Amino acid sequence: MKCEKSQKLFERALEIIPGGVNSPVRACRSVGTEPIFIAHAEGCLVFDEDGNSFIDYIGSWGPMILGHRHPAVIEAISSVLKRGTSFGAPTDLEIKLAEMIIDAVPSIEMVRMVNSGTEATMSAIRLARGFTGRDTIVKFDGCYHGHADALLVEAGSGVATLSIPGSPGVPKSFVAHTLSLPYNDIDCIKKVMGEQGDKIACIIVEPVAGNMGLVAPVDGFLETLRELSEKNGSILIFDEVMTGFRVAHGGAQSLYGISPHVTCLGKIIGGGLPVGAYGGKREIMEHIAPQGPVYQAGTLSGNPLAMSAGIATLTQLMEPGFYETLDEKADHLATGLEKAAENAGIDVMGARIGSMLGLFFNEKSVLNFDDAKASDLEMFSAFYNGMLQKGVYLAPSQFEALFLSAAHNREHIDATIKAAEEVMDGLKHS
Ligand SMILES: *Cc1c(COP(=O)(O)O)cnc(C)c1O
């Protein structure tokens, strides 16, 4: 594979952009390679600066559920360009997208637009603290909620251990009110809420975890979070920035039948432009300024280009059978990848929820972050690089999911499975 142009660009980038990238995962360090620079994309394909093409399973890390440059999205953005790109004043587009979100996600009665998933979770936590008058928040190990200070906590494997900041630059005192507990551990959250429930402002969780690889909630986990938050007057926040409009039209909450008080969205609702949103029960959302005292604002929030891309995307998702067709294709891919591993005699734990797929190089099933970390990272790295050489663009980390789009057809998927068979076979014999 030719990659001279990407290499040259990366050298230039390294001089002036920290790590050469504007978001760390793009640097591909964990798989021992350098990033490829994308020139353009179409449907489920991305094309790099050296003229290589790849079947894309990153989909811009989740937003591109329709594939790249979907005609309806391009047309919507183009028509808004004629009106102007930003006014700092309300437009009809914001109402339209809010209505579409509320129609799709019944637990959301009011919604506020922001510019990223990070802003959505950060603001939702401020709201929960302002609403309850409490400081402490509960999160779960291996769940990523963006990079706000209070959420950058790696609590280690201990139960409700001392909160240790996961990054330099985050003062200890900023995370003193963050408890990070093991995902899927029902007894642990019961114990913690039993002891400190009256101090807990909110429990924030990825209802399907997609940032430690793909990990499904075990039976009863989400129900327990709902019950405990009700009982203790805490706010339950589902961070559906990744899963919203992805695992089902109504998100993970509709798939599992559990309603949170507040939901965070992002990624798909921006159709490939920068957007986030948080919404929930009216009595809670009414606490946000200017209606209430909890301050939150944004110069570009509700940006017309982003709103139009979101509206166009969500409109496509309402086509009858959209999710059924996508899920069938995802199932075909998941089954094919798992078979490829099995035939090669390689231990892989596969998972699929809607059009999100997970593939752990692990002999044991993965229920939490510790399990995920016990995966064979070298094997993943070899698999990743083998697939890239064969024209398949996967997320460059064992701890990320694969995303399928409506633009992937049977041929793309079969080509992917064939590549996986060859690569896995090679791994077995190396
Ligand atoms: C991507 C993601 C975020 C952060 O969103 P950004 O737009 O990158 O700030 C937050 N939570 C979850 C679950 C995510 O997947």
The ligand as an SDF file (V2000), in Angstrom:
LIG
                    3D

 15 15  0  0  0  0  0  0  0  0999 V2000
  -18.2270   10.4320   21.2540 C   0  0  0  0  0  0  0  0  0  0  0  0
  -18.8300   10.3760   22.5980 C   0  0  0  0  0  0  0  0  0  0  0  0
  -18.8370   11.4880   23.4550 C   0  0  0  0  0  0  0  0  0  0  0  0
  -18.1230   12.7670   23.1270 C   0  0  0  0  0  0  0  0  0  0  0  0
  -18.6410   13.4040   22.0250 O   0  0  0  0  0  0  0  0  0  0  0  0
  -17.7050   14.5050   21.2700 P   0  0  0  0  0  0  0  0  0  0  0  0
  -18.6150   15.0530   20.2200 O   0  0  0  0  0  0  0  0  0  0  0  0
  -16.5220   13.7660   20.7540 O   0  0  0  0  0  0  0  0  0  0  0  0
  -17.3330   15.5150   22.2880 O   0  0  0  0  0  0  0  0  0  0  0  0
  -19.5120   11.3880   24.6450 C   0  0  0  0  0  0  0  0  0  0  0  0
  -20.1230   10.2380   25.0050 N   0  0  0  0  0  0  0  0  0  0  0  0
  -20.1280    9.1590   24.2270 C   0  0  0  0  0  0  0  0  0  0  0  0
  -20.8480    7.9350   24.6590 C   0  0  0  0  0  0  0  0  0  0  0  0
  -19.4540    9.1740   23.0020 C   0  0  0  0  0  0  0  0  0  0  0  0
  -19.4190    8.0700   22.2560 O   0  0  0  0  0  0  0  0  0  0  0  0
  1  2  1  0
  2  3  1  0
  2 14  2  0
  3  4  1  0
  3 10  2  0
  4  5  1  0
  5  6  1  0
  6  7  2  0
  6  8  1  0
  6  9  1  0
 10 11  1  0
 11 12  2  0
 12 13  1  0
 12 14  1  0
 14 15  1  0
M  END
$$$$
